[in-house]
Amino acid sequence: MSEIILNSSNFEQEVLKSDIPVFVDFFATWCGPCKMVAPHIAKLADTFAGQVKVCKLDVDEAPEIAGTFNVSSIPTMILFKDGQVVATRLGAATPPVLEAFVKQAL
């Protein structure tokens, strides 16, 4: 399973109305730490397939959504469950840290 690319037209349906927890990576294409963590996040999509939806949102393409969730630095990862924010993590992280972060929503 691959990551879902979010934008202003699909955010509500994919994240806020999801029937499973959602991990959203707020990133930008020019962000070095975002690029470092990207392969680990892609792996999360496989590890948690069917349990957690893994999504990416480019803050330059959807700044209004980033603003809604007070994303001021990237990468920022937010876990949603039942349309609500359950956890937020700032900065790049190792695969074990990312896995533990995702498990909070299970």
mmCIF file of the C-alpha atoms, coordinates in Angstrom:
data_MODEL
# 
_entry.id   MODEL 
# 
loop_
_atom_site.group_PDB 
_atom_site.id 
_atom_site.type_symbol 
_atom_site.label_atom_id 
_atom_site.label_alt_id 
_atom_site.label_comp_id 
_atom_site.label_asym_id 
_atom_site.label_entity_id 
_atom_site.label_seq_id 
_atom_site.pdbx_PDB_ins_code 
_atom_site.Cartn_x 
_atom_site.Cartn_y 
_atom_site.Cartn_z 
_atom_site.occupancy 
_atom_site.B_iso_or_equiv 
_atom_site.pdbx_formal_charge 
_atom_site.auth_seq_id 
_atom_site.auth_comp_id 
_atom_site.auth_asym_id 
_atom_site.auth_atom_id 
_atom_site.pdbx_PDB_model_num 
ATOM 1   C CA . MET A 1 1   ? 0.000   0.000  0.000  1.00 0.00 ? 1   MET A CA 1 
ATOM 2   C CA . SER A 1 2   ? 1.329   3.415  -0.824 1.00 0.00 ? 2   SER A CA 1 
ATOM 3   C CA . GLU A 1 3   ? 0.942   6.788  0.795  1.00 0.00 ? 3   GLU A CA 1 
ATOM 4   C CA . ILE A 1 4   ? -2.011  8.961  -0.112 1.00 0.00 ? 4   ILE A CA 1 
ATOM 5   C CA . ILE A 1 5   ? -1.200  12.463 -1.353 1.00 0.00 ? 5   ILE A CA 1 
ATOM 6   C CA . LEU A 1 6   ? -3.487  14.970 0.329  1.00 0.00 ? 6   LEU A CA 1 
ATOM 7   C CA . ASN A 1 7   ? -4.760  18.308 -0.907 1.00 0.00 ? 7   ASN A CA 1 
ATOM 8   C CA . SER A 1 8   ? -7.555  20.707 -0.038 1.00 0.00 ? 8   SER A CA 1 
ATOM 9   C CA . SER A 1 9   ? -10.101 18.719 -2.051 1.00 0.00 ? 9   SER A CA 1 
ATOM 10  C CA . ASN A 1 10  ? -9.511  15.288 -0.450 1.00 0.00 ? 10  ASN A CA 1 
ATOM 11  C CA . PHE A 1 11  ? -8.285  16.133 3.089  1.00 0.00 ? 11  PHE A CA 1 
ATOM 12  C CA . GLU A 1 12  ? -11.685 16.009 4.767  1.00 0.00 ? 12  GLU A CA 1 
ATOM 13  C CA . GLN A 1 13  ? -12.661 12.687 3.167  1.00 0.00 ? 13  GLN A CA 1 
ATOM 14  C CA . GLU A 1 14  ? -9.282  10.940 3.578  1.00 0.00 ? 14  GLU A CA 1 
ATOM 15  C CA . VAL A 1 15  ? -8.424  12.220 7.069  1.00 0.00 ? 15  VAL A CA 1 
ATOM 16  C CA . LEU A 1 16  ? -11.324 13.690 9.008  1.00 0.00 ? 16  LEU A CA 1 
ATOM 17  C CA . LYS A 1 17  ? -13.895 11.129 7.828  1.00 0.00 ? 17  LYS A CA 1 
ATOM 18  C CA . SER A 1 18  ? -11.578 8.100  7.837  1.00 0.00 ? 18  SER A CA 1 
ATOM 19  C CA . ASP A 1 19  ? -12.818 5.028  9.683  1.00 0.00 ? 19  ASP A CA 1 
ATOM 20  C CA . ILE A 1 20  ? -9.234  4.057  10.611 1.00 0.00 ? 20  ILE A CA 1 
ATOM 21  C CA . PRO A 1 21  ? -6.481  6.201  12.210 1.00 0.00 ? 21  PRO A CA 1 
ATOM 22  C CA . VAL A 1 22  ? -4.556  8.469  9.831  1.00 0.00 ? 22  VAL A CA 1 
ATOM 23  C CA . PHE A 1 23  ? -0.876  9.455  9.937  1.00 0.00 ? 23  PHE A CA 1 
ATOM 24  C CA . VAL A 1 24  ? -0.251  12.714 8.063  1.00 0.00 ? 24  VAL A CA 1 
ATOM 25  C CA . ASP A 1 25  ? 3.267   13.820 7.125  1.00 0.00 ? 25  ASP A CA 1 
ATOM 26  C CA . PHE A 1 26  ? 3.304   17.594 6.575  1.00 0.00 ? 26  PHE A CA 1 
ATOM 27  C CA . PHE A 1 27  ? 6.317   18.179 4.320  1.00 0.00 ? 27  PHE A CA 1 
ATOM 28  C CA . ALA A 1 28  ? 7.791   20.314 1.520  1.00 0.00 ? 28  ALA A CA 1 
ATOM 29  C CA . THR A 1 29  ? 9.760   19.184 -1.516 1.00 0.00 ? 29  THR A CA 1 
ATOM 30  C CA . TRP A 1 30  ? 12.671  21.517 -0.611 1.00 0.00 ? 30  TRP A CA 1 
ATOM 31  C CA . CYS A 1 31  ? 12.948  20.279 3.008  1.00 0.00 ? 31  CYS A CA 1 
ATOM 32  C CA . GLY A 1 32  ? 16.107  18.217 3.711  1.00 0.00 ? 32  GLY A CA 1 
ATOM 33  C CA . PRO A 1 33  ? 14.862  16.476 6.890  1.00 0.00 ? 33  PRO A CA 1 
ATOM 34  C CA . CYS A 1 34  ? 11.584  15.701 5.077  1.00 0.00 ? 34  CYS A CA 1 
ATOM 35  C CA . LYS A 1 35  ? 13.540  13.908 2.344  1.00 0.00 ? 35  LYS A CA 1 
ATOM 36  C CA . MET A 1 36  ? 15.546  11.971 4.964  1.00 0.00 ? 36  MET A CA 1 
ATOM 37  C CA . VAL A 1 37  ? 12.432  10.629 6.686  1.00 0.00 ? 37  VAL A CA 1 
ATOM 38  C CA . ALA A 1 38  ? 10.379  10.012 3.508  1.00 0.00 ? 38  ALA A CA 1 
ATOM 39  C CA . PRO A 1 39  ? 11.555  6.399  2.923  1.00 0.00 ? 39  PRO A CA 1 
ATOM 40  C CA . HIS A 1 40  ? 10.748  5.515  6.538  1.00 0.00 ? 40  HIS A CA 1 
ATOM 41  C CA . ILE A 1 41  ? 7.264   6.994  6.203  1.00 0.00 ? 41  ILE A CA 1 
ATOM 42  C CA . ALA A 1 42  ? 6.701   5.070  2.965  1.00 0.00 ? 42  ALA A CA 1 
ATOM 43  C CA . LYS A 1 43  ? 7.611   1.889  4.855  1.00 0.00 ? 43  LYS A CA 1 
ATOM 44  C CA . LEU A 1 44  ? 5.024   2.722  7.542  1.00 0.00 ? 44  LEU A CA 1 
ATOM 45  C CA . ALA A 1 45  ? 2.356   2.560  4.827  1.00 0.00 ? 45  ALA A CA 1 
ATOM 46  C CA . ASP A 1 46  ? 3.317   -1.092 4.255  1.00 0.00 ? 46  ASP A CA 1 
ATOM 47  C CA . THR A 1 47  ? 3.860   -1.983 7.919  1.00 0.00 ? 47  THR A CA 1 
ATOM 48  C CA . PHE A 1 48  ? 0.469   -0.659 9.019  1.00 0.00 ? 48  PHE A CA 1 
ATOM 49  C CA . ALA A 1 49  ? -1.535  -1.380 5.847  1.00 0.00 ? 49  ALA A CA 1 
ATOM 50  C CA . GLY A 1 50  ? -5.211  -1.768 6.718  1.00 0.00 ? 50  GLY A CA 1 
ATOM 51  C CA . GLN A 1 51  ? -4.677  -0.470 10.272 1.00 0.00 ? 51  GLN A CA 1 
ATOM 52  C CA . VAL A 1 52  ? -3.487  3.100  9.677  1.00 0.00 ? 52  VAL A CA 1 
ATOM 53  C CA . LYS A 1 53  ? -3.793  5.282  6.591  1.00 0.00 ? 53  LYS A CA 1 
ATOM 54  C CA . VAL A 1 54  ? -0.455  6.975  5.778  1.00 0.00 ? 54  VAL A CA 1 
ATOM 55  C CA . CYS A 1 55  ? -0.748  10.309 3.988  1.00 0.00 ? 55  CYS A CA 1 
ATOM 56  C CA . LYS A 1 56  ? 1.487   13.170 2.868  1.00 0.00 ? 56  LYS A CA 1 
ATOM 57  C CA . LEU A 1 57  ? 0.552   16.827 2.587  1.00 0.00 ? 57  LEU A CA 1 
ATOM 58  C CA . ASP A 1 58  ? 2.818   19.353 0.834  1.00 0.00 ? 58  ASP A CA 1 
ATOM 59  C CA . VAL A 1 59  ? 2.543   22.518 2.955  1.00 0.00 ? 59  VAL A CA 1 
ATOM 60  C CA . ASP A 1 60  ? 3.380   24.687 -0.061 1.00 0.00 ? 60  ASP A CA 1 
ATOM 61  C CA . GLU A 1 61  ? 0.408   23.278 -1.972 1.00 0.00 ? 61  GLU A CA 1 
ATOM 62  C CA . ALA A 1 62  ? -2.095  23.364 0.896  1.00 0.00 ? 62  ALA A CA 1 
ATOM 63  C CA . PRO A 1 63  ? -0.964  26.112 3.296  1.00 0.00 ? 63  PRO A CA 1 
ATOM 64  C CA . GLU A 1 64  ? -4.499  26.610 4.603  1.00 0.00 ? 64  GLU A CA 1 
ATOM 65  C CA . ILE A 1 65  ? -4.616  23.048 5.943  1.00 0.00 ? 65  ILE A CA 1 
ATOM 66  C CA . ALA A 1 66  ? -1.147  23.368 7.486  1.00 0.00 ? 66  ALA A CA 1 
ATOM 67  C CA . GLY A 1 67  ? -2.316  26.588 9.138  1.00 0.00 ? 67  GLY A CA 1 
ATOM 68  C CA . THR A 1 68  ? -5.469  24.957 10.491 1.00 0.00 ? 68  THR A CA 1 
ATOM 69  C CA . PHE A 1 69  ? -3.297  22.478 12.397 1.00 0.00 ? 69  PHE A CA 1 
ATOM 70  C CA . ASN A 1 70  ? -0.665  25.073 13.425 1.00 0.00 ? 70  ASN A CA 1 
ATOM 71  C CA . VAL A 1 71  ? 2.102   23.460 11.382 1.00 0.00 ? 71  VAL A CA 1 
ATOM 72  C CA . SER A 1 72  ? 4.916   26.000 11.522 1.00 0.00 ? 72  SER A CA 1 
ATOM 73  C CA . SER A 1 73  ? 7.939   23.750 11.021 1.00 0.00 ? 73  SER A CA 1 
ATOM 74  C CA . ILE A 1 74  ? 8.437   20.670 8.900  1.00 0.00 ? 74  ILE A CA 1 
ATOM 75  C CA . PRO A 1 75  ? 8.481   17.786 8.931  1.00 0.00 ? 75  PRO A CA 1 
ATOM 76  C CA . THR A 1 76  ? 5.500   17.654 11.258 1.00 0.00 ? 76  THR A CA 1 
ATOM 77  C CA . MET A 1 77  ? 3.604   14.399 11.672 1.00 0.00 ? 77  MET A CA 1 
ATOM 78  C CA . ILE A 1 78  ? 0.083   14.378 13.041 1.00 0.00 ? 78  ILE A CA 1 
ATOM 79  C CA . LEU A 1 79  ? -1.968  11.336 14.016 1.00 0.00 ? 79  LEU A CA 1 
ATOM 80  C CA . PHE A 1 80  ? -5.721  11.591 13.588 1.00 0.00 ? 80  PHE A CA 1 
ATOM 81  C CA . LYS A 1 81  ? -8.323  9.230  15.012 1.00 0.00 ? 81  LYS A CA 1 
ATOM 82  C CA . ASP A 1 82  ? -12.059 9.721  14.483 1.00 0.00 ? 82  ASP A CA 1 
ATOM 83  C CA . GLY A 1 83  ? -11.317 13.096 12.855 1.00 0.00 ? 83  GLY A CA 1 
ATOM 84  C CA . GLN A 1 84  ? -9.435  14.399 15.900 1.00 0.00 ? 84  GLN A CA 1 
ATOM 85  C CA . VAL A 1 85  ? -5.730  15.064 16.458 1.00 0.00 ? 85  VAL A CA 1 
ATOM 86  C CA . VAL A 1 86  ? -4.400  12.474 18.929 1.00 0.00 ? 86  VAL A CA 1 
ATOM 87  C CA . ALA A 1 87  ? -0.655  13.155 18.688 1.00 0.00 ? 87  ALA A CA 1 
ATOM 88  C CA . THR A 1 88  ? 1.824   15.489 17.002 1.00 0.00 ? 88  THR A CA 1 
ATOM 89  C CA . ARG A 1 89  ? 5.532   14.991 16.361 1.00 0.00 ? 89  ARG A CA 1 
ATOM 90  C CA . LEU A 1 90  ? 7.983   17.591 15.044 1.00 0.00 ? 90  LEU A CA 1 
ATOM 91  C CA . GLY A 1 91  ? 11.171  16.872 13.127 1.00 0.00 ? 91  GLY A CA 1 
ATOM 92  C CA . ALA A 1 92  ? 12.765  13.866 11.502 1.00 0.00 ? 92  ALA A CA 1 
ATOM 93  C CA . ALA A 1 93  ? 12.772  10.586 13.419 1.00 0.00 ? 93  ALA A CA 1 
ATOM 94  C CA . THR A 1 94  ? 14.194  7.084  13.196 1.00 0.00 ? 94  THR A CA 1 
ATOM 95  C CA . PRO A 1 95  ? 12.005  4.185  12.010 1.00 0.00 ? 95  PRO A CA 1 
ATOM 96  C CA . PRO A 1 96  ? 11.496  2.784  15.567 1.00 0.00 ? 96  PRO A CA 1 
ATOM 97  C CA . VAL A 1 97  ? 10.408  6.213  16.841 1.00 0.00 ? 97  VAL A CA 1 
ATOM 98  C CA . LEU A 1 98  ? 7.986   6.609  13.917 1.00 0.00 ? 98  LEU A CA 1 
ATOM 99  C CA . GLU A 1 99  ? 6.537   3.132  14.508 1.00 0.00 ? 99  GLU A CA 1 
ATOM 100 C CA . ALA A 1 100 ? 5.998   3.862  18.210 1.00 0.00 ? 100 ALA A CA 1 
ATOM 101 C CA . PHE A 1 101 ? 4.362   7.167  17.272 1.00 0.00 ? 101 PHE A CA 1 
ATOM 102 C CA . VAL A 1 102 ? 1.918   5.433  14.898 1.00 0.00 ? 102 VAL A CA 1 
ATOM 103 C CA . LYS A 1 103 ? 1.099   2.716  17.459 1.00 0.00 ? 103 LYS A CA 1 
ATOM 104 C CA . GLN A 1 104 ? -0.382  5.403  19.751 1.00 0.00 ? 104 GLN A CA 1 
ATOM 105 C CA . ALA A 1 105 ? -3.424  5.463  17.474 1.00 0.00 ? 105 ALA A CA 1 
ATOM 106 C CA . LEU A 1 106 ? -4.039  1.712  17.489 1.00 0.00 ? 106 LEU A CA 1 
# 
